Amino acid sequence: MEENSKGYAPEEYGEDDYGRRPDPDKAMRGYRIVIIILSVILVALSALYYSIHRQQKIDNELLRADRDSIQSDLGRVMDEYDNLRISNDTITASLHLERQRADSLMDRLKKERNWNLSKIREYQSQVKLLRSIAEGYVRQIDSLNTLNKKLITENISYRKEISSAQMRAEMAEEKAAELDNKVRAGSVIKARDIRLVPLNEKSKEVTRVKNAARLRTDFVLTANELATPGNRTIYVRITSPDGYVLATSDQATFSYEGERLTYSASRDVDYQNQDLPVGIFYNNTGFTAGTYEVQLFCDGFLIGSSEIVLR
């Protein structure tokens, strides 16, 4: 105590209250322990930071992978909508609307910056919905195509039946027309025993045609039960040896197969399906000897012809 009163301070010489000097090794051990503890803490913090950073990196990579997967799936869905083709206006309009929704979703995906698990699930759900709708349209279109094929098959079958019926009808018409033609041909009145007789002014036969004042065409209308009985007009067409048709007038014509032919003389007769002898006179002079051609027409048909030599 006296030393203290003389101005001696133990702490100035590294002594404690009991006059003992502090141990330097013990102090160093304390520092080392603190440093070790701090180092451990630093290592732990570094490891934790690395783990968190690594996990964030992994999570970001997974989010990018999910984003890319969503965009890829959405692109395939859009291709599916583009590949759907149908002529039904109502379905086409609905497809166009769904395709616009897919375009809008793709724009949102490309512009999205805040990616997280919630966003990923939201986009995945929307893409899944669009795919489900597309698959529904595929089934509906397949069903319509199946129905359309069935209708086409039935239509082809009906057309074949109709075509077959038309062919049968045409064949029947042809047969009917053929039969009608046969009936018409069979009903034509024919002329036989055709003669060309030169006559003088007293209607007596002469041997020299140059002395004739008229020509008489004699023939027989043959019996035909298929012909319709009644009045008939018979036209005789006489061609002279020099090739001219003998006629009394330029207006003496009749219709034959769409043409107007000159005739030499005509006569109306009452035909009753029995043989009917007929004589038709052509009055003129200046006849020359040679071969004359005589043609007879009735009801638009050539019913008989003959070449006759007159002296």
C-alpha positions as CSV (number, residue, x, y, z in Angstrom):
1,M,0.0,0.0,0.0
2,E,2.9,2.2,0.7
3,E,4.2,1.5,-2.8
4,N,0.9,2.6,-4.2
5,S,1.1,5.8,-2.2
6,K,4.6,6.3,-3.8
7,G,3.1,6.3,-7.2
8,Y,3.6,2.6,-8.3
9,A,0.7,1.3,-10.6
10,P,0.8,-2.5,-11.2
11,E,-1.3,-2.4,-14.4
12,E,1.4,-0.3,-16.0
13,Y,3.7,-3.3,-15.7
14,G,1.2,-5.9,-16.8
15,E,0.2,-7.0,-13.3
16,D,-3.2,-7.8,-12.1
17,D,-4.8,-6.6,-8.9
18,Y,-3.0,-9.4,-7.0
19,G,0.4,-8.3,-8.4
20,R,0.7,-11.2,-10.9
21,R,1.9,-10.7,-14.5
22,P,-0.5,-11.8,-17.4
23,D,0.4,-15.0,-19.4
24,P,1.1,-14.1,-23.1
25,D,0.5,-17.7,-24.4
26,K,-2.9,-17.8,-22.9
27,A,-3.9,-14.6,-24.6
28,M,-2.7,-15.9,-28.0
29,R,-4.7,-19.1,-27.6
30,G,-7.8,-16.9,-27.0
31,Y,-7.1,-15.0,-30.2
32,R,-6.6,-18.1,-32.1
33,I,-9.9,-19.6,-30.9
34,V,-11.7,-16.4,-31.9
35,I,-10.0,-16.5,-35.4
36,I,-10.9,-20.2,-35.8
37,I,-14.5,-19.6,-34.9
38,L,-14.7,-16.6,-37.3
39,S,-13.1,-18.7,-40.0
40,V,-15.6,-21.5,-39.5
41,I,-18.4,-19.0,-39.6
42,L,-16.9,-17.5,-42.7
43,V,-16.6,-20.9,-44.4
44,A,-20.1,-21.8,-43.3
45,L,-21.4,-18.5,-44.7
46,S,-19.5,-19.0,-48.0
47,A,-20.8,-22.6,-48.3
48,L,-24.3,-21.3,-47.6
49,Y,-24.0,-18.5,-50.1
50,Y,-22.6,-20.9,-52.7
51,S,-25.4,-23.4,-52.1
52,I,-28.0,-20.7,-52.3
53,H,-26.4,-19.2,-55.5
54,R,-26.1,-22.7,-57.0
55,Q,-29.7,-23.5,-56.2
56,Q,-30.8,-20.2,-57.7
57,K,-28.8,-21.0,-60.8
58,I,-30.4,-24.5,-61.0
59,D,-33.8,-23.0,-60.5
60,N,-33.2,-20.4,-63.2
61,E,-32.0,-23.1,-65.6
62,L,-35.1,-25.2,-64.8
63,L,-37.3,-22.2,-65.3
64,R,-35.7,-21.5,-68.6
65,A,-36.1,-25.2,-69.6
66,D,-39.7,-25.1,-68.6
67,R,-40.2,-21.9,-70.5
68,D,-38.6,-23.4,-73.6
69,S,-40.6,-26.5,-73.2
70,I,-43.8,-24.5,-73.0
71,Q,-42.9,-22.4,-76.1
72,S,-42.1,-25.6,-77.9
73,D,-45.4,-27.3,-76.9
74,L,-47.3,-24.1,-77.8
75,G,-45.6,-24.0,-81.2
76,R,-46.7,-27.6,-81.9
77,V,-50.2,-26.8,-80.9
78,M,-50.2,-23.8,-83.3
79,D,-49.0,-26.1,-86.1
80,E,-51.8,-28.5,-85.2
81,Y,-54.3,-25.6,-85.6
82,D,-52.7,-24.6,-88.9
83,N,-52.9,-28.2,-90.2
84,L,-56.6,-28.5,-89.5
85,R,-58.6,-28.0,-92.7
86,I,-62.4,-28.2,-93.1
87,S,-65.0,-26.6,-95.3
88,N,-67.5,-26.2,-92.4
89,D,-67.7,-22.4,-91.9
90,T,-68.7,-22.6,-88.2
91,I,-65.8,-24.8,-87.2
92,T,-63.4,-22.8,-89.4
93,A,-64.4,-19.6,-87.5
94,S,-63.9,-21.4,-84.1
95,L,-60.5,-22.7,-85.3
96,H,-59.5,-19.1,-86.3
97,L,-60.4,-17.8,-82.9
98,E,-58.5,-20.5,-81.0
99,R,-55.5,-19.8,-83.3
100,Q,-55.6,-16.2,-82.3
101,R,-55.6,-17.2,-78.7
102,A,-52.5,-19.3,-79.3
103,D,-50.8,-16.4,-81.0
104,S,-51.6,-14.1,-78.1
105,L,-50.3,-16.6,-75.6
106,M,-47.0,-17.0,-77.6
107,D,-46.6,-13.2,-77.5
108,R,-47.0,-13.2,-73.7
109,L,-44.5,-16.0,-73.3
110,K,-41.9,-14.1,-75.4
111,K,-42.4,-10.9,-73.4
112,E,-42.5,-12.5,-69.9
113,R,-39.6,-11.5,-67.6
114,N,-40.7,-12.5,-64.2
115,W,-40.6,-16.3,-64.4
116,N,-41.5,-18.4,-61.4
117,L,-43.1,-21.7,-60.6
118,S,-46.6,-20.1,-60.5
119,K,-46.1,-18.6,-63.9
120,I,-44.8,-21.8,-65.3
121,R,-47.9,-23.7,-64.1
122,E,-50.2,-21.0,-65.4
123,Y,-48.7,-21.2,-68.9
124,Q,-48.6,-25.0,-68.9
125,S,-52.3,-25.1,-68.0
126,Q,-53.2,-22.7,-70.8
127,V,-51.1,-24.7,-73.4
128,K,-52.7,-27.9,-72.1
129,L,-56.2,-26.4,-72.6
130,L,-55.4,-25.3,-76.2
131,R,-54.0,-28.7,-77.0
132,S,-57.2,-30.3,-75.5
133,I,-59.3,-28.0,-77.7
134,A,-57.3,-28.9,-80.8
135,E,-57.6,-32.6,-80.1
136,G,-61.4,-32.1,-79.8
137,Y,-61.5,-30.4,-83.2
138,V,-59.4,-33.3,-84.6
139,R,-62.0,-35.8,-83.4
140,Q,-64.8,-33.7,-84.6
141,I,-63.2,-33.2,-88.1
142,D,-62.4,-36.9,-88.3
143,S,-66.0,-37.7,-87.5
144,L,-67.2,-35.2,-90.2
145,N,-64.7,-36.7,-92.7
146,T,-65.9,-40.2,-91.9
147,L,-69.5,-39.0,-92.4
148,N,-68.5,-37.2,-95.5
149,K,-66.8,-40.3,-96.9
150,K,-69.9,-42.3,-96.1
151,L,-72.1,-39.8,-97.9
152,I,-69.7,-39.7,-100.9
153,T,-69.8,-43.5,-101.0
154,E,-73.6,-43.5,-100.8
155,N,-73.7,-40.7,-103.4
156,I,-71.5,-42.7,-105.8
157,S,-73.7,-45.7,-105.2
158,Y,-76.9,-43.7,-105.9
159,R,-75.2,-42.2,-109.0
160,K,-74.4,-45.6,-110.3
161,E,-77.9,-46.8,-109.7
162,I,-79.3,-43.6,-111.4
163,S,-76.8,-44.1,-114.2
164,S,-77.8,-47.7,-114.5
165,A,-81.5,-46.7,-114.5
166,Q,-80.8,-44.0,-117.0
167,M,-78.9,-46.5,-119.2
168,R,-81.9,-48.9,-119.0
169,A,-84.2,-46.1,-119.8
170,E,-82.1,-45.0,-122.7
171,M,-81.9,-48.6,-123.9
172,A,-85.6,-48.8,-123.5
173,E,-86.1,-45.6,-125.5
174,E,-83.7,-46.8,-128.2
175,K,-85.6,-50.1,-128.4
176,A,-88.9,-48.2,-128.5
177,A,-87.5,-45.9,-131.1
178,E,-86.2,-48.9,-133.1
179,L,-89.5,-50.6,-132.8
180,D,-91.3,-47.5,-133.8
181,N,-89.0,-47.1,-136.8
182,K,-89.7,-50.7,-137.6
183,V,-93.4,-50.1,-137.2
184,R,-93.1,-47.0,-139.3
185,A,-91.1,-48.8,-141.9
186,G,-93.5,-51.7,-141.8
187,S,-96.5,-49.3,-142.2
188,V,-95.1,-47.6,-145.3
189,I,-97.2,-48.3,-148.4
190,K,-95.2,-49.7,-151.3
191,A,-95.8,-49.4,-155.0
192,R,-95.2,-52.2,-157.4
193,D,-95.7,-53.0,-161.1
194,I,-94.6,-49.5,-162.2
195,R,-95.2,-48.7,-165.9
196,L,-94.8,-45.6,-167.9
197,V,-97.2,-45.5,-170.8
198,P,-97.1,-42.9,-173.7
199,L,-100.6,-41.8,-174.9
200,N,-101.8,-39.7,-177.8
201,E,-104.4,-36.9,-177.5
202,K,-107.2,-39.4,-177.5
203,S,-105.6,-41.3,-174.6
204,K,-104.7,-44.2,-176.8
205,E,-101.4,-46.0,-176.3
206,V,-98.7,-45.3,-178.9
207,T,-95.6,-47.2,-179.7
208,R,-93.4,-44.1,-180.3
209,V,-93.0,-41.7,-177.5
210,K,-92.3,-38.8,-179.9
211,N,-96.0,-39.1,-180.9
212,A,-97.2,-38.9,-177.3
213,A,-99.2,-36.0,-175.9
214,R,-99.1,-37.3,-172.4
215,L,-97.5,-40.0,-170.2
216,R,-99.4,-42.2,-167.8
217,T,-97.7,-43.7,-164.8
218,D,-99.4,-47.0,-163.8
219,F,-98.7,-48.8,-160.6
220,V,-100.3,-50.7,-157.7
221,L,-100.3,-49.6,-154.1
222,T,-99.8,-52.9,-152.2
223,A,-101.9,-54.1,-149.3
224,N,-100.5,-53.3,-145.9
225,E,-102.4,-54.0,-142.7
226,L,-100.0,-51.9,-140.6
227,A,-100.7,-48.8,-142.7
228,T,-103.3,-46.3,-141.5
229,P,-106.2,-46.3,-144.0
230,G,-107.4,-43.0,-145.5
231,N,-106.7,-40.4,-148.1
232,R,-103.1,-40.3,-149.5
233,T,-101.4,-37.9,-152.0
234,I,-99.1,-39.7,-154.4
235,Y,-96.4,-37.7,-156.1
236,V,-94.7,-39.0,-159.3
237,R,-91.4,-37.7,-160.4
238,I,-90.4,-38.5,-164.0
239,T,-86.8,-37.8,-165.1
240,S,-86.2,-37.6,-168.9
241,P,-83.3,-39.3,-170.7
242,D,-81.4,-36.0,-170.8
243,G,-81.6,-35.9,-166.9
244,Y,-84.3,-33.2,-166.5
245,V,-87.3,-33.7,-164.2
246,L,-90.5,-33.3,-166.2
247,A,-92.8,-30.7,-164.5
248,T,-95.7,-28.5,-165.5
249,S,-94.8,-25.6,-163.1
250,D,-91.8,-24.4,-161.1
251,Q,-94.1,-24.3,-158.0
252,A,-94.8,-28.1,-158.2
253,T,-92.7,-29.2,-155.2
254,F,-93.2,-31.4,-152.2
255,S,-91.1,-32.1,-149.0
256,Y,-88.8,-35.1,-148.8
257,E,-86.2,-35.6,-146.1
258,G,-86.0,-31.9,-145.4
259,E,-85.8,-30.8,-149.0
260,R,-88.2,-29.5,-151.6
261,L,-88.3,-31.7,-154.7
262,T,-90.0,-31.0,-158.0
263,Y,-92.7,-33.5,-159.0
264,S,-94.2,-34.2,-162.4
265,A,-97.8,-35.0,-161.3
266,S,-99.8,-36.0,-158.3
267,R,-103.1,-37.6,-157.3
268,D,-105.1,-38.1,-154.2
269,V,-106.3,-41.7,-153.5
270,D,-108.4,-43.4,-150.8
271,Y,-106.3,-46.2,-149.5
272,Q,-108.0,-49.0,-147.4
273,N,-105.1,-51.4,-146.8
274,Q,-105.9,-53.3,-150.0
275,D,-104.1,-53.5,-153.3
276,L,-105.1,-50.3,-155.2
277,P,-104.3,-49.8,-158.9
278,V,-103.5,-46.1,-159.7
279,G,-102.8,-44.2,-162.8
280,I,-101.3,-40.6,-162.8
281,F,-101.2,-38.5,-166.0
282,Y,-98.5,-36.0,-167.0
283,N,-99.6,-33.8,-169.9
284,N,-96.9,-32.4,-172.3
285,T,-95.3,-32.9,-175.7
286,G,-91.8,-33.1,-177.2
287,F,-90.9,-36.4,-175.6
288,T,-87.7,-38.1,-176.8
289,A,-86.9,-41.8,-176.9
290,G,-84.6,-43.2,-174.2
291,T,-84.6,-44.4,-170.6
292,Y,-86.9,-42.6,-168.2
293,E,-86.7,-42.9,-164.4
294,V,-90.0,-42.9,-162.5
295,Q,-90.1,-42.3,-158.7
296,L,-93.2,-42.5,-156.5
297,F,-93.5,-40.7,-153.1
298,C,-96.2,-40.9,-150.4
299,D,-96.3,-39.8,-146.7
300,G,-92.7,-38.5,-147.0
301,F,-91.3,-41.9,-148.2
302,L,-90.0,-43.1,-151.6
303,I,-92.5,-45.9,-152.1
304,G,-91.2,-47.2,-155.5
305,S,-89.0,-46.4,-158.5
306,S,-88.2,-47.9,-161.9
307,E,-86.3,-47.2,-165.1
308,I,-88.4,-47.6,-168.2
309,V,-87.2,-47.5,-171.8
310,L,-89.5,-45.7,-174.3
311,R,-88.9,-45.9,-178.0
